Amino acid sequence: MTVPVGSNELEKEILRLLEDLPLTAGIPEYLRQLLLQAGRPFAMKTALAFLASADDKKKSAGAKIAMFVDAEENVELILPLLDERPRPQ
């Protein structure tokens, strides 16, 4: 799965902001509002694409988006990621 390409200016701005989001940061309020404006389908499409990435920063952003959209419903998407972390030896 590839990262979605924004089809309008709002979606392009959201994707740009997500690329700049620090790995440890949550989703800032202004980005939450933009995701709400773009709509749930775009937000989930973006979350799934980011979760499928090999890049830890994108996976982190995807998890944050999925949990923002619907934490209860999307927890099943996030749980398998916890098992992928390297374990200290």
N, CA, C and O of each residue as an XYZ file, in Angstrom:
356
protein
N       0.854     -1.173      0.000
C       0.000      0.000      0.000
C       0.897      1.233      0.000
O       1.898      1.280      0.716
N       0.542      2.211     -0.791
C       1.336      3.427     -0.843
C       0.650      4.539     -0.066
O      -0.553      4.493      0.193
N       1.430      5.521      0.292
C       0.871      6.673      0.995
C      -0.041      7.403      0.023
O       0.346      7.657     -1.117
N      -1.251      7.745      0.461
C      -2.195      8.377     -0.451
C      -1.694      9.736     -0.927
O      -0.975     10.438     -0.216
N      -2.079     10.075     -2.112
C      -1.774     11.394     -2.656
C      -3.002     12.254     -2.424
O      -4.116     11.869     -2.780
N      -2.801     13.406     -1.833
C      -3.937     14.286     -1.567
C      -4.613     14.710     -2.857
O      -3.953     15.131     -3.807
N      -5.930     14.595     -2.884
C      -6.664     14.941     -4.095
C      -7.092     16.400     -4.104
O      -7.517     16.921     -5.135
N      -6.982     17.053     -2.969
C      -7.299     18.476     -2.921
C      -6.294     19.166     -1.995
O      -5.459     18.503     -1.380
N      -6.373     20.453     -1.900
C      -5.388     21.217     -1.128
C      -5.410     20.855      0.352
O      -4.355     20.803      0.984
N      -6.582     20.606      0.915
C      -6.684     20.236      2.323
C      -5.957     18.920      2.583
O      -5.185     18.812      3.536
N      -6.203     17.929      1.743
C      -5.555     16.627      1.919
C      -4.045     16.739      1.724
O      -3.281     16.112      2.457
N      -3.612     17.521      0.756
C      -2.175     17.724      0.540
C      -1.530     18.380      1.760
O      -0.427     18.005      2.158
N      -2.213     19.353      2.350
C      -1.682     20.029      3.544
C      -1.603     19.067      4.724
O      -0.630     19.098      5.477
N      -2.601     18.222      4.894
C      -2.592     17.232      5.977
C      -1.402     16.294      5.815
O      -0.681     16.034      6.779
N      -1.193     15.788      4.609
C      -0.074     14.875      4.368
C       1.260     15.566      4.618
O       2.181     14.954      5.160
N       1.374     16.825      4.231
C       2.611     17.571      4.475
C       2.851     17.733      5.974
O       3.973     17.551      6.447
N       1.811     18.070      6.716
C       1.939     18.239      8.165
C       2.299     16.923      8.848
O       3.083     16.912      9.797
N       1.733     15.816      8.372
C       2.042     14.514      8.954
C       3.498     14.133      8.724
O       4.124     13.521      9.590
N       4.037     14.488      7.569
C       5.443     14.196      7.279
C       6.362     14.924      8.256
O       7.432     14.421      8.599
N       5.947     16.107      8.703
C       6.760     16.915      9.615
C       6.493     16.617     11.083
O       7.167     17.167     11.954
N       5.527     15.758     11.371
C       5.150     15.468     12.752
C       6.254     14.688     13.455
O       6.672     13.640     12.964
N       6.732     15.178     14.595
C       7.768     14.424     15.322
C       7.246     13.054     15.750
O       6.057     12.884     16.018
N       8.150     12.091     15.808
C       7.787     10.716     16.144
C       7.107     10.624     17.509
O       6.177      9.839     17.689
N       7.569     11.421     18.466
C       7.054     11.313     19.826
C       5.855     12.214     20.092
O       5.250     12.131     21.161
N       5.503     13.067     19.144
C       4.400     14.004     19.368
C       3.056     13.339     19.135
O       2.935     12.391     18.360
N       2.063     13.851     19.815
C       0.698     13.439     19.520
C       0.213     14.231     18.315
O       0.987     14.963     17.698
N      -1.047     14.091     17.984
C      -1.597     14.865     16.876
C      -2.043     16.212     17.435
O      -2.931     16.265     18.285
N      -1.434     17.302     16.964
C      -1.827     18.629     17.453
C      -3.280     18.935     17.103
O      -3.834     18.378     16.154
N      -3.884     19.821     17.877
C      -5.292     20.152     17.687
C      -5.586     20.662     16.279
O      -6.603     20.290     15.694
N      -4.721     21.502     15.727
C      -4.980     22.026     14.384
C      -4.994     20.899     13.352
O      -5.754     20.962     12.385
N      -4.164     19.869     13.542
C      -4.150     18.744     12.623
C      -5.386     17.868     12.827
O      -5.920     17.313     11.867
N      -5.833     17.744     14.055
C      -7.083     17.019     14.331
C      -8.245     17.667     13.592
O      -9.066     16.987     12.977
N      -8.300     19.004     13.661
C      -9.379     19.729     12.999
C      -9.329     19.542     11.482
O     -10.369     19.402     10.838
N      -8.128     19.538     10.917
C      -7.985     19.320      9.478
C      -8.421     17.913      9.093
O      -9.066     17.722      8.062
N      -8.071     16.927      9.915
C      -8.497     15.548      9.642
C     -10.021     15.431      9.691
O     -10.624     14.731      8.877
N     -10.637     16.123     10.651
C     -12.094     16.113     10.727
C     -12.710     16.740      9.481
O     -13.720     16.256      8.971
N     -12.098     17.818      8.994
C     -12.602     18.473      7.782
C     -12.458     17.569      6.566
O     -13.346     17.522      5.715
N     -11.346     16.853      6.481
C     -11.102     15.982      5.325
C     -12.045     14.787      5.332
O     -12.395     14.261      4.276
N     -12.452     14.364      6.509
C     -13.402     13.263      6.618
C     -12.765     11.944      7.012
O     -11.575     11.716      6.794
N     -13.572     11.092      7.589
C     -13.129      9.799      8.085
C     -12.519      8.895      7.002
O     -11.493      8.265      7.254
N     -13.122      8.813      5.799
C     -12.515      7.928      4.786
C     -11.076      8.316      4.443
O     -10.205      7.451      4.348
N     -10.826      9.603      4.260
C      -9.463     10.029      3.952
C      -8.548      9.767      5.143
O      -7.421      9.304      4.968
N      -9.022     10.060      6.352
C      -8.200      9.853      7.544
C      -7.828      8.379      7.697
O      -6.674      8.071      7.998
N      -8.770      7.468      7.499
C      -8.474      6.045      7.652
C      -7.606      5.534      6.511
O      -6.739      4.688      6.732
N      -7.821      6.029      5.296
C      -6.970      5.639      4.167
C      -5.529      6.052      4.454
O      -4.597      5.295      4.183
N      -5.352      7.234      4.995
C      -4.026      7.725      5.343
C      -3.438      6.910      6.485
O      -2.266      6.535      6.438
N      -4.234      6.635      7.507
C      -3.760      5.854      8.651
C      -3.287      4.471      8.199
O      -2.211      4.026      8.598
N      -4.071      3.800      7.382
C      -3.704      2.458      6.926
C      -2.439      2.474      6.070
O      -1.593      1.588      6.184
N      -2.319      3.482      5.218
C      -1.120      3.587      4.383
C       0.109      3.837      5.250
O       1.166      3.252      5.011
N      -0.020      4.689      6.238
C       1.112      4.979      7.120
C       1.452      3.763      7.974
O       2.629      3.490      8.210
N       0.448      3.029      8.440
C       0.694      1.825      9.242
C       1.417      0.750      8.435
O       2.182     -0.034      8.997
N       1.184      0.707      7.132
C       1.820     -0.296      6.277
C       3.257      0.071      5.908
O       3.974     -0.741      5.324
N       3.672      1.272      6.242
C       5.018      1.738      5.902
C       6.075      1.054      6.766
O       5.797      0.644      7.893
N       7.268      0.936      6.236
C       8.393      0.404      7.013
C       9.025      1.492      7.875
O       9.819      1.198      8.768
N       8.676      2.734      7.611
C       9.228      3.873      8.332
C       8.533      4.027      9.690
O       7.309      4.145      9.753
N       9.312      4.025     10.770
C       8.736      4.121     12.117
C       7.951      5.409     12.328
O       6.935      5.413     13.022
N       8.416      6.493     11.736
C       7.727      7.777     11.889
C       6.342      7.714     11.254
O       5.367      8.203     11.824
N       6.262      7.111     10.076
C       4.966      6.987      9.406
C       4.061      6.024     10.157
O       2.864      6.282     10.288
N       4.610      4.914     10.657
C       3.793      3.983     11.444
C       3.223      4.675     12.677
O       2.056      4.491     13.024
N       4.056      5.468     13.330
C       3.615      6.192     14.514
C       2.477      7.150     14.165
O       1.471      7.207     14.873
N       2.635      7.896     13.080
C       1.580      8.825     12.656
C       0.310      8.055     12.292
O      -0.794      8.491     12.620
N       0.459      6.913     11.616
C      -0.708      6.106     11.258
C      -1.457      5.610     12.481
O      -2.688      5.623     12.512
N      -0.715      5.175     13.485
C      -1.348      4.714     14.725
C      -2.094      5.856     15.411
O      -3.203      5.671     15.912
N      -1.485      7.023     15.428
C      -2.123      8.185     16.060
C      -3.415      8.560     15.334
O      -4.423      8.878     15.965
N      -3.373      8.520     14.016
C      -4.571      8.862     13.243
C      -5.663      7.827     13.469
O      -6.818      8.185     13.696
N      -5.310      6.554     13.411
C      -6.303      5.485     13.602
C      -6.952      5.591     14.977
O      -8.163      5.412     15.111
N      -6.162      5.876     15.982
C      -6.716      5.992     17.334
C      -7.564      7.255     17.471
O      -8.548      7.267     18.210
N      -7.187      8.308     16.763
C      -7.983      9.537     16.787
C      -9.330      9.325     16.112
O     -10.356      9.787     16.611
N      -9.333      8.632     14.987
C     -10.574      8.417     14.242
C     -11.553      7.608     15.078
O     -12.716      7.989     15.204
N     -11.101      6.496     15.653
C     -11.968      5.666     16.495
C     -11.101      4.676     17.266
O     -10.797      3.589     16.773
N     -10.709      5.058     18.467
C      -9.788      4.248     19.264
C     -10.351      2.851     19.539
O      -9.625      1.862     19.439
N     -11.610      2.767     19.878
C     -12.197      1.469     20.228
C     -12.236      0.531     19.030
O     -11.926     -0.654     19.151
N     -12.615      1.060     17.886
C     -12.716      0.231     16.686
C     -11.346     -0.123     16.115
O     -11.168     -1.222     15.590
N     -10.394      0.770     16.203
C      -9.109      0.594     15.534
C      -8.002      0.028     16.410
O      -6.866     -0.100     15.954
N      -8.304     -0.309     17.641
C      -7.278     -0.862     18.520
C      -6.703     -2.156     17.939
O      -5.535     -2.468     18.170
N      -7.504     -2.904     17.193
C      -7.031     -4.148     16.583
C      -5.965     -3.891     15.511
O      -5.143     -4.764     15.233
N      -5.978     -2.705     14.915
C      -4.937     -2.345     13.949
C      -3.608     -2.068     14.647
O      -2.540     -2.308     14.084
N      -3.685     -1.567     15.862
C      -2.500     -1.097     16.574
C      -1.820     -2.216     17.366
O      -0.592     -2.256     17.442
N      -2.584     -3.102     17.943
C      -2.010     -4.147     18.802
C      -0.916     -4.978     18.131
O       0.106     -5.238     18.766
N      -1.082     -5.405     16.885
C      -0.005     -6.185     16.256
C       1.310     -5.414     16.124
O       2.380     -6.020     16.082
N       1.238     -4.109     16.060
C       2.457     -3.306     15.940
C       3.309     -3.390     17.203
O       4.530     -3.244     17.145
N       2.679     -3.621     18.316
C       3.421     -3.713     19.566
C       4.343     -4.926     19.584
O       5.388     -4.903     20.234
N       3.962     -5.978     18.878
C       4.784     -7.185     18.811
C       5.956     -7.046     17.857
O       6.879     -7.860     17.897
N       5.940     -6.015     16.983
C       6.986     -5.834     15.990
C       8.217     -5.123     16.543
O       9.260     -5.124     15.890
N       8.129     -4.527     17.704
C       9.249     -3.790     18.255
C      10.399     -4.729     18.614
O      10.181     -5.811     19.160
N      11.604     -4.311     18.306
C      12.756     -5.140     18.708
C      12.851     -5.223     20.225
O      12.650     -4.235     20.932
N      13.151     -6.379     20.694
C      13.263     -6.571     22.143
C      14.730     -6.467     22.557
O      15.612     -6.980     21.869
N      14.988     -5.793     23.696
C      16.377     -5.698     24.161
C      16.900     -7.082     24.528
O      16.171     -7.932     25.040
N      18.191     -7.281     24.248
C      18.774     -8.602     24.556
C      19.712     -8.524     25.708
O      20.290     -9.536     26.103
